Amino acid sequence: MARSLSNTARSSLFSIDGNGEVWLVLLKMGDTYVVNNNEDVVSRGQTYTAYPFDVFLPPDSLEKSPTVTLRIDNVDRSLTEWIREQSEPPAVTLEIVLASDPSSVEIKIDNLLLVDVSWTATTITGTLRLEDIFNMEFPSRGSIYDPAQFPGLHS
């Protein structure tokens, strides 16, 4: 699938020095909004708190379902506690923006689930994968029909 990037983003990718652009990853997990930056960023009215983390994106492939590796510094224990409280894998949204225009999302990856989570005193590591709709119970989770999941079905 081809991605549609802004001219500024495309120019940054193809230039030798990146044209001075800085690419940022905005991460939403539940009510937590963080950015891999050394200062907070406001994007579309939402403040993303500066927080150290790394995202390892997979190569584009048609052969297998993509997974993303997420490594977050465990600087305070609030994220560890939040993960422990979850009864199901939490939903995560990744958005990649340019620091010069953080309200314009260049790439968005949503409907990700945080699975295979482990942590140490310093790092939380997990895998972000797409929700497996082919192995979900039908009509949907909790036996509740959700038209957003199955728009072609009518009750």
C-alpha positions as CSV (number, residue, x, y, z in Angstrom):
1,M,0.0,0.0,0.0
2,A,1.5,3.4,-1.0
3,R,1.7,6.0,1.7
4,S,0.8,9.6,1.0
5,L,3.3,11.9,2.6
6,S,3.4,15.7,2.6
7,N,5.9,17.4,0.3
8,T,7.9,18.5,3.3
9,A,8.1,14.9,4.7
10,R,9.0,13.6,1.2
11,S,11.7,16.2,0.8
12,S,13.1,15.3,4.2
13,L,13.3,11.6,3.4
14,F,15.1,12.2,0.1
15,S,17.6,14.8,1.2
16,I,21.0,13.9,2.5
17,D,20.7,16.0,5.7
18,G,16.9,15.6,6.2
19,N,16.4,19.3,5.6
20,G,16.6,19.8,9.3
21,E,13.3,18.0,9.9
22,V,12.8,15.9,13.0
23,W,10.4,13.0,12.9
24,L,8.4,12.3,16.1
25,V,6.3,9.3,17.2
26,L,3.1,10.1,19.0
27,L,1.9,7.2,21.1
28,K,-1.6,6.8,22.6
29,M,-2.2,4.0,25.1
30,G,-5.5,4.4,26.9
31,D,-5.5,7.8,28.5
32,T,-1.7,8.1,28.2
33,Y,-0.3,10.4,25.4
34,V,3.5,10.4,25.0
35,V,6.0,11.6,22.4
36,N,9.6,10.4,21.9
37,N,11.0,13.9,22.4
38,N,12.8,15.9,25.1
39,E,9.9,18.3,25.4
40,D,6.1,18.1,25.3
41,V,4.3,18.4,21.9
42,V,0.8,19.6,21.2
43,S,-0.8,17.9,18.2
44,R,-4.4,18.8,17.2
45,G,-5.1,20.2,20.7
46,Q,-3.8,17.1,22.6
47,T,-0.7,17.5,24.7
48,Y,1.8,14.6,24.3
49,T,4.1,14.3,27.2
50,A,7.8,13.9,26.5
51,Y,8.8,10.4,27.4
52,P,11.7,8.2,26.3
53,F,10.7,5.3,24.1
54,D,11.7,3.5,20.9
55,V,9.5,2.1,18.2
56,F,10.9,-0.4,15.7
57,L,8.7,-0.5,12.6
58,P,8.5,-3.6,10.4
59,P,9.2,-3.5,6.7
60,D,6.2,-3.5,4.4
61,S,5.3,-7.0,3.6
62,L,2.3,-8.8,2.1
63,E,3.4,-12.3,3.4
64,K,2.8,-11.8,7.1
65,S,0.9,-9.5,9.5
66,P,3.1,-6.7,10.6
67,T,4.2,-6.3,14.2
68,V,5.9,-3.3,15.9
69,T,8.3,-3.6,18.8
70,L,7.9,-1.0,21.5
71,R,10.5,-0.3,24.1
72,I,9.6,2.3,26.8
73,D,11.9,3.5,29.6
74,N,10.4,2.6,32.9
75,V,11.3,5.9,34.5
76,D,8.4,5.9,36.8
77,R,6.2,2.9,37.6
78,S,2.9,4.4,36.5
79,L,3.0,2.6,33.1
80,T,3.9,-0.7,34.7
81,E,1.0,-0.3,37.1
82,W,-1.4,0.7,34.2
83,I,-0.4,-2.4,32.2
84,R,-0.9,-4.7,35.1
85,E,-4.4,-3.3,35.6
86,Q,-5.5,-4.2,32.0
87,S,-7.7,-7.3,31.7
88,E,-7.2,-7.4,27.9
89,P,-4.4,-6.2,25.7
90,P,-4.6,-2.4,25.6
91,A,-5.3,-0.6,22.3
92,V,-2.4,1.6,21.0
93,T,-2.3,4.2,18.3
94,L,1.0,5.3,16.7
95,E,1.2,8.5,14.7
96,I,4.4,9.8,13.0
97,V,4.6,13.6,12.6
98,L,7.2,16.2,11.7
99,A,8.3,18.4,14.7
100,S,7.8,21.5,12.4
101,D,4.1,20.6,12.0
102,P,3.0,18.1,14.7
103,S,-0.7,18.5,13.9
104,S,-0.2,17.0,10.4
105,V,0.0,13.3,10.8
106,E,2.2,11.7,8.1
107,I,1.7,8.1,9.1
108,K,-1.0,6.7,11.4
109,I,-1.1,3.1,12.6
110,D,-4.1,2.3,14.8
111,N,-6.0,-0.7,16.0
112,L,-2.8,-2.1,17.5
113,L,-2.8,-4.3,20.6
114,L,0.0,-4.3,23.1
115,V,0.9,-7.9,23.7
116,D,3.8,-10.0,25.0
117,V,4.7,-7.3,27.5
118,S,7.7,-7.7,29.9
119,W,9.5,-5.3,32.1
120,T,12.6,-4.8,34.2
121,A,13.4,-2.0,36.6
122,T,14.5,0.2,33.7
123,T,12.5,-0.9,30.5
124,I,9.1,-2.0,29.4
125,T,9.1,-4.0,26.2
126,G,6.1,-5.2,24.2
127,T,4.8,-6.1,20.7
128,L,2.2,-4.1,19.0
129,R,0.2,-6.2,16.5
130,L,-3.0,-5.7,14.6
131,E,-6.2,-7.1,16.1
132,D,-6.8,-10.6,14.7
133,I,-10.4,-10.1,13.5
134,F,-10.4,-13.5,11.8
135,N,-10.2,-15.4,15.2
136,M,-12.7,-13.1,17.1
137,E,-16.0,-14.5,18.3
138,F,-18.9,-13.5,16.2
139,P,-20.8,-11.1,16.1
140,S,-18.1,-9.3,18.3
141,R,-16.5,-9.2,21.7
142,G,-18.9,-9.7,24.6
143,S,-21.6,-11.0,22.2
144,I,-22.5,-7.4,21.3
145,Y,-23.0,-6.5,17.7
146,D,-20.8,-3.5,16.7
147,P,-21.8,-1.9,13.4
148,A,-18.3,-0.2,13.2
149,Q,-16.6,-3.6,13.0
150,F,-19.1,-5.1,10.6
151,P,-20.7,-2.3,8.6
152,G,-22.1,-4.6,5.9
153,L,-24.3,-6.5,8.4
154,H,-27.7,-5.2,9.5
155,S,-29.8,-6.5,12.4
